[in-house]
Amino acid sequence: MKIHEYQAKNLFREAGIAVPQGIVVRTADQAADAFTELGGDVAVVKSQIHAGGRGKGRFKEHPDQPGVVLVRSAEEARENAERMLGSTLVTVQTGQQGKQVGTLFVEQGLKIARELYLGIVVDRSIGGPVLIMSSEGGMEIEKVAQETPEKILSEPFDVALGLFPYQARKLAWALGLNPRAVRSAEKLLPQLCRFFVDHDCSMTEINPLVLTEDDQLLALDAKVSFDDNAVYRHPELAELRDLSEEDPAELRAAEAGLSYVSLDGNIGCLVNGAGLAMSTMDLIKLHGGEPANFLDVGGGASVDQVTEAFRIILGDDAVRAVLVNIFGGIMRCDVIVEALLEAFDKVGFHVPLVVRLEGTNVDQARQMLQESGRDIVAADDLTDAARKVVAALSA
Amino acid sequence: MSILVTPHTKVICQGITGRSGLFHSQKCREYAQECQPDADVFVGGVTPGKGGTEIDGFPVFNSVGEAREKTGANTSMVFVPPPFCADAILEAADAGMELIVAITEGIPVMDMIRVRAAMARSSARLIGPNCPGIITPGVAKIGIMPGYIHTPGRIGIISKSGTLTYEAAWQLGRVGLGQSTAVGIGGDPIAGTSFIDLLELFEKDPDTDGILLIGEIGGTAEQEAAEYIRSHVTKPVAGFIAGRTAPPGKRMGHAGAIISGGGGTAAEKIEALRAVGAVISDSPAGMGEAMKEALG
């Protein structure tokens, strides 16, 4: 679960982590007032969306307007906010459709001496969290890792013990910080690591982490996401979820206990099991088609679930054919066919449907499909299914 | 004689009074009885507070320790819901279970980090979580896979995915290759047992001739497996990697199946495995054939 920058900074502040002064606004007038209230010569107006690359991003409606902008007066804050609010910001991470901006964060301008990078993630091979830092603040960390891997420093820490001050100092000295700044790091870095563990984060990223002219480290940006499996034990974090940032079809699927991800192609897929669902997408592509979605209906595949899954798939206007791929194990194929047929009738199919079944009672299930009188194409095996569904597109 | 599941395996189910726990305990008991009519493989279950009762012939105990004492169990199959699952796994390890198979999906990552750290001091082996379990065809199964799709034989399967493993076992059967043992290591970012742990066991197993490895996007476990194969595995390896077409930044069902920061792509994994001589199928329909090709 992702949250906005301003929400992350509120959580940082509560945890004692230094952040700039900032005010959340939702109208242009509020933006002007926020500038005045912050009282500095400059302020930064930042679009609040769940995607990175906002500074370099531009608005569809105002192609010259950046998603993050430095302003020098209340009036300038108002003018920029007017163009930004309600408009669609396109960044490298939003895709072409972009994201509508409804909230801005107006932050005090700071005198910055250096920009650093800080990230905390779970390292799967170590089996624990690792703190990553780099002297290349403001750059995309993936790019730094690829081009100048020697500039990436990483320090694993124990979830129970946290990051020790010596580990913070080790990183700070390696980054070439002066003794005053090292003292700031000794305090800030363990706090951030504690924050990561206490909030069940899956990622905490501060890019850039800035060093001010008076040698204090401060989180100029904040990108935080939480482990979906752990949100249940943080009701206060669950409230920060912004549903308008999420794909409506994915939300609907989640409510029905389905795992769904929408993609750009035109062949809808309904599959049981995540691995098989991913493989089905790969198979479609291998045979010259483009999958419209990932959809894992789970082990059960009840009538209700299959019906809802069909509705979600067909709700995507790009879908021109659907492939059902089920390996019936514990759940028998004949039971799955019953659910398929009932869902098929309920939903009212308007595109070709290809069904591939394998597993328990498969012969009986195939016969049921054939005798059903519905316009359903039965496939013999995986490869046959992919060929038939791709062929159905041009039929 | 296969790995992990042997004729000496005696299993209890933690969470046996739950719907899935009971259903799959029944299925596992049926399969074991077909395979070894004279042996008692599934010997009971644990649900704290329901000790002393019985459910469909399975005695229920309050603790894993008590279950072990009274039944001689050495293995636990865990169906405990996610919020309590880490605790259940550690209880099993503490009670001296040699093998713990965690089926539960949705355990918080931070819990698994703690479990892994705590289990570093234990001799128990954890398989999973978020996995279909283990089967040694013709002997016993500990998990949710359908037994009949597997055939006894000499191929070891290691997989992150459930239904894709069924698909693989089915395809292997069709090309005349049975399985020594099939193990699902699970689709979570932190797993109890890695590809490497199992490659080592299969390499040493005199009854395994070849290994089928099924991976997916996310992390670098497949690349690490490739490194291990290069220096330690002499048996033929075939495989498949799911998620070639998955977009970056999106979680594809499994919590661990996510391409992040340009890393963990299927292409990298396939390349790494092919570089060490593994036969990797481009199509999920070609896993059986790939294994056949690898065996030569």
HADDOCK unambig.tbl for C-alpha pairs under 7 A between the chains (distance, minus, plus):
assign (segid A and resid 124 and name CA) (segid B and resid 189 and name CA) 5.92 0.50 0.50
assign (segid A and resid 124 and name CA) (segid B and resid 190 and name CA) 5.87 0.50 0.50
assign (segid A and resid 124 and name CA) (segid B and resid 219 and name CA) 6.63 0.50 0.50
assign (segid A and resid 127 and name CA) (segid B and resid 113 and name CA) 5.93 0.50 0.50
assign (segid A and resid 127 and name CA) (segid B and resid 190 and name CA) 6.06 0.50 0.50
assign (segid A and resid 128 and name CA) (segid B and resid 113 and name CA) 5.67 0.50 0.50
assign (segid A and resid 142 and name CA) (segid B and resid 261 and name CA) 5.81 0.50 0.50
assign (segid A and resid 200 and name CA) (segid B and resid 110 and name CA) 6.37 0.50 0.50
assign (segid A and resid 227 and name CA) (segid B and resid 108 and name CA) 6.78 0.50 0.50
assign (segid A and resid 229 and name CA) (segid B and resid 106 and name CA) 5.37 0.50 0.50
assign (segid A and resid 229 and name CA) (segid B and resid 107 and name CA) 6.14 0.50 0.50
assign (segid A and resid 229 and name CA) (segid B and resid 108 and name CA) 4.95 0.50 0.50
assign (segid A and resid 230 and name CA) (segid B and resid 108 and name CA) 4.99 0.50 0.50
assign (segid A and resid 259 and name CA) (segid B and resid 253 and name CA) 5.61 0.50 0.50
assign (segid A and resid 273 and name CA) (segid B and resid 162 and name CA) 6.58 0.50 0.50
assign (segid A and resid 273 and name CA) (segid B and resid 163 and name CA) 5.41 0.50 0.50
assign (segid A and resid 274 and name CA) (segid B and resid 252 and name CA) 6.69 0.50 0.50
assign (segid A and resid 274 and name CA) (segid B and resid 253 and name CA) 5.10 0.50 0.50
assign (segid A and resid 274 and name CA) (segid B and resid 254 and name CA) 6.23 0.50 0.50
assign (segid A and resid 275 and name CA) (segid B and resid 161 and name CA) 5.05 0.50 0.50
assign (segid A and resid 275 and name CA) (segid B and resid 162 and name CA) 6.96 0.50 0.50
assign (segid A and resid 275 and name CA) (segid B and resid 163 and name CA) 6.69 0.50 0.50
assign (segid A and resid 275 and name CA) (segid B and resid 164 and name CA) 5.59 0.50 0.50
assign (segid A and resid 275 and name CA) (segid B and resid 242 and name CA) 6.31 0.50 0.50
assign (segid A and resid 276 and name CA) (segid B and resid 163 and name CA) 5.85 0.50 0.50
assign (segid A and resid 276 and name CA) (segid B and resid 164 and name CA) 4.99 0.50 0.50
assign (segid A and resid 278 and name CA) (segid B and resid 242 and name CA) 5.73 0.50 0.50
assign (segid A and resid 278 and name CA) (segid B and resid 243 and name CA) 5.03 0.50 0.50
assign (segid A and resid 279 and name CA) (segid B and resid 242 and name CA) 5.07 0.50 0.50
assign (segid A and resid 279 and name CA) (segid B and resid 243 and name CA) 6.18 0.50 0.50
assign (segid A and resid 279 and name CA) (segid B and resid 284 and name CA) 5.99 0.50 0.50
assign (segid A and resid 281 and name CA) (segid B and resid 245 and name CA) 6.44 0.50 0.50
assign (segid A and resid 282 and name CA) (segid B and resid 243 and name CA) 6.44 0.50 0.50
assign (segid A and resid 282 and name CA) (segid B and resid 244 and name CA) 5.83 0.50 0.50
assign (segid A and resid 282 and name CA) (segid B and resid 245 and name CA) 5.50 0.50 0.50
assign (segid A and resid 283 and name CA) (segid B and resid 283 and name CA) 5.99 0.50 0.50
assign (segid A and resid 283 and name CA) (segid B and resid 284 and name CA) 6.84 0.50 0.50
assign (segid A and resid 296 and name CA) (segid B and resid 253 and name CA) 6.82 0.50 0.50
assign (segid A and resid 327 and name CA) (segid B and resid 163 and name CA) 6.59 0.50 0.50
assign (segid A and resid 329 and name CA) (segid B and resid 145 and name CA) 6.83 0.50 0.50
assign (segid A and resid 329 and name CA) (segid B and resid 146 and name CA) 5.06 0.50 0.50
assign (segid A and resid 330 and name CA) (segid B and resid 146 and name CA) 5.51 0.50 0.50
assign (segid A and resid 382 and name CA) (segid B and resid 285 and name CA) 5.81 0.50 0.50
assign (segid A and resid 383 and name CA) (segid B and resid 285 and name CA) 6.32 0.50 0.50
